[in-house]
C-alpha cells in the first residue's frame, strides 16, 4: 500500500503542511514513521480522512469551486468493479469526483483505494491519470 508524507498529504487535501501536521498531532489521521524518521500516512487512512473532510467542507466557510485547468489531483477513495464497467471515486480537496470507465482501464492503471490520481474534466467526461 502506498504511504504519503505529511507534505504530499497536505497537497492532496488542499491544505498547508502545517495544517496536515496539526491534524496528525491531534490524532485526526494516523501516522507512522519510516526508517529515516519521516512521518507517513497510509493511503487507506488518508483516503478515509479525505472523505470525512469532503463531507464537512464548506460548513464553516464558503468554499470557492474552481477547476483550474480542469485537473483535480486527489486520492482514490473507492473502486467498484463490474463485469465490464467500473466506478472510481476521487476526493480532491473538498471535491468528490466519480468517473465511470471500463474495468479494463481500471486494471491497466492499477487503480486502488489510497493511491494518488488526477481527475481531468472535459465537458461531461472525467478522465483519470496516475503518476
C-alpha positions in Angstrom: 0.0 0.0 0.0 1.2 3.5 -0.8 2.1 5.8 2.0 2.2 9.6 1.9 4.4 12.2 3.6 2.8 15.0 5.5 3.6 17.3 2.6 2.1 15.0 0.0 -1.0 14.5 2.1 -1.3 18.3 2.5 -1.1 18.9 -1.2 -3.8 16.2 -1.9 -6.1 17.6 0.8 -5.6 21.2 -0.4 -4.1 22.5 2.9 -0.7 23.6 4.1 1.8 21.1 5.5 1.4 22.8 8.9 -2.4 22.1 8.9 -1.8 18.5 8.0 0.8 18.2 10.7 -1.6 19.7 13.3 -4.3 17.2 12.2 -1.8 14.3 12.6 -0.6 15.7 16.0 -4.3 15.9 17.2 -4.9 12.3 16.2 -7.3 13.1 13.4 -5.3 11.0 11.0 -2.9 8.2 11.9 0.8 8.4 11.1 3.8 6.2 11.4 7.5 6.7 10.9 9.6 5.2 8.2 13.2 4.0 8.6 14.5 7.6 8.1 12.1 9.0 10.7 9.7 10.7 8.3 6.1 10.7 9.3 3.9 8.9 6.8 0.2 8.3 6.4 -1.1 5.1 4.9 -3.0 5.6 1.7 -6.2 3.9 3.0 -6.1 6.1 6.1 -5.6 9.3 4.0 -8.5 8.2 1.7 -10.9 7.8 4.6 -9.8 11.1 6.2 -10.2 12.9 2.8 -13.8 11.6 2.5 -14.5 12.8 6.1 -13.1 16.2 5.2 -15.1 16.4 2.0 -18.3 15.6 3.8 -17.8 18.6 6.1 -16.3 21.0 3.5 -17.9 24.4 3.3 -19.9 24.0 6.6 -17.9 26.7 8.3 -16.9 28.8 5.4 -17.9 29.5 1.8 -15.6 27.3 -0.4 -14.9 28.7 -3.9 -15.3 26.0 -6.5 -12.9 26.2 -9.4 -11.4 23.8 -11.9 -8.0 25.3 -12.5 -7.1 23.8 -15.9 -9.8 21.2 -15.2 -7.4 19.0 -13.3 -8.2 17.7 -9.8 -5.3 15.9 -8.1 -6.5 13.8 -5.3 -6.7 10.4 -3.7 -8.8 7.3 -4.8 -11.4 6.7 -2.2 -13.5 3.9 -3.8 -13.2 1.5 -6.7 -16.2 -0.6 -7.7 -15.7 -3.2 -10.4 -18.4 -4.7 -12.5 -18.0 -7.4 -15.2 -17.3 -4.7 -17.9 -17.6 -1.3 -16.3 -16.1 0.3 -13.2 -16.7 3.3 -10.9 -13.8 5.2 -9.4 -14.2 7.9 -6.8 -11.6 10.6 -6.1 -11.5 13.1 -3.3 -9.7 16.2 -4.4 -9.7 18.6 -1.5 -13.4 19.4 -1.0 -14.4 17.9 -4.4 -15.6 14.4 -4.7 -15.4 13.2 -8.3 -16.9 10.0 -9.7 -15.8 8.5 -13.0 -17.4 5.6 -14.9 -14.9 3.8 -17.1 -14.1 0.3 -18.2 -12.9 -2.4 -15.9 -10.0 -3.0 -18.2 -8.9 0.7 -17.9 -9.0 0.5 -14.0 -6.9 -2.7 -14.1 -4.4 -1.3 -16.6 -4.0 1.8 -14.4 -3.8 -0.3 -11.3 -6.3 1.9 -9.5 -6.9 1.1 -5.9 -8.1 2.9 -2.8 -5.4 5.1 -1.2 -3.4 5.8 -4.4 -2.8 9.3 -5.8 -4.6 10.1 -9.1 -5.8 13.1 -11.0 -9.3 13.5 -12.4 -9.4 15.6 -15.6 -12.7 17.0 -16.6 -13.6 17.8 -20.2 -17.3 18.6 -20.9 -19.2 15.8 -19.2 -16.3 13.3 -19.2 -13.9 12.6 -16.3 -10.5 11.1 -17.2 -8.1 9.7 -14.6 -4.3 10.0 -14.8 -1.8 8.2 -12.5 1.6 9.4 -11.6 
